């Protein structure tokens, strides 16, 4: 069940603070909660500079892709990016352009 507070929905199992502002919910799951997104806790990118995974237009993706190649959760990461239509950054070792191309091949 969802409650509305300050025009924002939040699950009722999270108590609303007395301030009337919706609580900040965790964006990602925990290591014990693989059903949500616990794979991100095991991702190598979580231990490196995030800017490498979001290079400026025309910037190199080499370092980020190198990290991805050694990551145990690369497939989960790529699956997440494809399912959620991530438009920016390196996910699962692929750039946004590469993910678009892959989606076209699958469809």
N, C-alpha and C positions, 0 to 999 in steps of 0.2 A: 504494500500500500504506500502511496506517496502523499506527502503533505505539501502545501504551498506556503511559502513564507518569503516575503519580499520578492514575489514573482519568480522564485526559483524552486524547483522541485528537489526534494531529497528524501531518501528512504526513511521511514518512521523508526527504524531500529537505531538511528543516530539521533540523539537528543538535540534539540535546538537550543542554542545558548540563550541566556537571558537577554542578550543584546538585540535579539530579533533578526540576526543575520544567520543565514544558512551555514552549517558547519562545512569546513573544507574536508572533502572526502578524498581518500587516497586515489591518485590517478591509476596506479598500477597495483597489482596484487602483491602478496608477500611470497617468500620462498616456499611457504607451506600451502599456498593457494594457486597451484598451477592452472586451475580451471579459469581463473581470472586472467592474469598475465604474469605469473611468477617467473616465467622464462626470462623476463627482463632483468631480474635480480642476478641471473647467471650469465648475462651477456657481457662479452669482453668490452664492448663500447661503454658500458657503465663505469669501467675502470680507466677510461682514457679521456682525452680532450674532446668534448662534444662538438667543438667547432670543426673538427676534421670531418665530421659526418654531415655537416651542412655548409659546404664550401660556397663561396660567392660564385655568381654566374661566370663560367669559364675557368673556375678554379680547379685544381687537381683533386681527384677522388682516390688517387693511388693509395695514400696512407690508410684511409678508412676501409677501402676494399681489402687491404692487406690484413687488417685487424679482423674483418669479417671472415676471411678464409680460414682462420684458426679458431673460430667461435663454434662452440658446441650447440648453440641454439639458433644458428643461421637460418635453418628452414622455418622455424617458428616465427622468427623475425620477418622473413620474406612473406610468409603467409599472412601475418598481421597487416603488413603494409598493403598487400594486394586486397585483402578483405575490407580495409578501412580507407582505401583510395588515398594513401599518403602521397602527397604531391611534392614534398620537399625532402631532401636528404638521402643518404645512403641507408638502405634497409636490406638486410639479408644479402649484402654484397652487391646490390644493384642500385643504380641511379634511378631517378624518376623516369627518365627517358627509356632506360632498359626495362623498367617495370611495365611501362605503357606498351612497349613492343612485345613483351612476354604475354601480357593480357590479350593483345590482338591475336597472337598465335594460338592461344588456348580457346578463344571464342570462335 
